[in-house]
Amino acid sequence: KERLTLGNAAQGTLKPMPEDLKIVPLTLAHKADWQRLWHDYLAFYETALPDSVYATTFARLLTGTTGEFQCLLALQGDRPVGLAHFLFHRTCWAETDTCFLQDLYADPAVRGTGVGRRLIEAVYSAADAFGASSVYWMTQEFNATARRLYDRIGVKTPFIEYNRR
């Protein structure tokens, strides 16, 4: 039996949602697949990082330390096909922490099947369990594929990001 998702409804197509899709925390055994997925995510944003940053980031993701980034992987069968990096941090706007979803990536072969939505929903669940007051993320304006999902699962804010010169 196949479940269908409206992942590419704007393009007039439906793709089957993988029946064997599960969301799991990152483990040491996922290192090569995590690195492949994160490399592809960074390449989409025309970014390359030194191997030392991959090693440091992976080690940090595994610590489980409060205030450190966490990672969830989407597995289709045993193969990782997506990732989400997120962080809980304090905010001056609430008594409880907030959750920042920094990176979300689904392998192009599984886009439109609900992988991104399931990862975001898993981050929502982690935020609820942590007692976070909100979940937020950013994307680039030109990322139309991601924005179709974000427009269905989140609320676009009027904020504009600035960076130090």
N, C-alpha and C positions, 0 to 999 in steps of 0.2 A: 504494500500500500504506500502511495506517495502522498505527502501533504504538499500543498502548494502555497507559495508566498507571493505577495504582490511586489516583490523586490524590483522588478523592472517594468512595473505597470505603466510607467510614463513612456516606455518604449514599446508598449503593446505586447510584451512577452511575459510569461510566467515560467519560473524555473522550479523544479522540485526541491523542497527543503530536505536536506539529508536526514534520513531516519536515524542514522547512527551518530549524529552530531552531539557532542557533549562538551561542556566547558569545565576546564580543570585548572587548578593552580600550577604554575611553572615548577618543574623539578629539575634537578641536575641532569637527569636522563634526556631532557628536551633541549640541551644546549645547542646542538647543531641545527635543529629545526627552528629554534627561536632565532638564532643568528641569521639563518636564511630569510625568515619572515621579516625581521627588523631591517636587514640589509635592503630587501625589496621595498619596504616602506620608505626608508631614507632615500633610495634611488628615485622613487616617485616624486619626492620633494627636492630632487637634484642635490642631494647631500651625500657626502662620504665622510666617514669617521675613521680614525686610526684604530687598529686592532686593540690597543690598550683601552679605548673607550668601550668597546664591545665587552672586553673581559671585566672591566670595572662595573659596568652596568649590570651584566649578568650576575656577578657576585652580589651586588647590592639587592637585586630583585629576589635573591634567595634568603636574605638574612631574616626576614620576618620581624625586623625591628620596627617599633612604633615610629612613625614619621618617615619611613623609607618607602620608596615606590614598591608596588606589587605588580604582578603580572598574571593574567589569566590567558589560557590558550584555548582556542576552539579546535577540537579534534574531530575529524571525520574518520571513523574507524580508529586506527591508532596514529593517523597522520595529522600533525598540526597544520591547520589551514588558515588560522587567524590569531591575532593577539590583541590584548588591551593592557596598557600600562596605566596605572592610576595611583593616586597619592591622597591620603587624608591629611588635612592641615587646618590650623586654626584660622578663624576669620574674625574680624572686628564687627561683623554684621550679625553675628549670632552667638549664643552661648556654646553651641556645639560645633564640632569641626565640620568642614565642607570636604567634598571629594573632587579632585581635579583629574579628569580623564585626559592624560597627555597624548597618548598614541593609540590609535585604533587602526588595524589593518586586516583585510581579508584577501587571501590569494585571489588573483583575477579569475581563476577557474571556478571559484565558488561564489563570486559576487552575484547578488540578486537572489540568493537562496536562503537568506535569513541569518547568515553567519554574523554579520555586523550587528544586526538587531539583537541577536542572542548574546553577543559579547557585551553590548551596552546594558541589556537587561540584567546580566550577571553582575556588572559593576553597580547598577542600581541596587541589586539585592545585597551586595557587599556593603554598600553605603548605608542601607537600611539596618543591616545587622550591626554595623559600627555605631549607628546613631547619628550619622552625618545629616546636617540640615539641608544640604543640596548637593547636586552633581553638576559640574560644568565642564565644557571643553571648547576648543576653537578649531576652525578649519580655514583653509584658504578659500577666498571668494570663488576662484575658478574650479574648485573641486565639486563639480555638479553632481557626480555620481554619489558621493558621500552626502551632499546636502539634500538630495532627495530623501534619503533615509532620515537624516537629522530633522528635517521639516516634519516628519511623521512621528518621531519619537521624542523630540525636544521642542524647546521654544527659542527662537532666534531673539537675541537681545540687541539693543542699539549700541552696545559698546564697541569701540574701535581700539585695537591694540597698538601700543607704542613700545619701541625698544630704545635702549641707550645707543647714542651715536657711537 
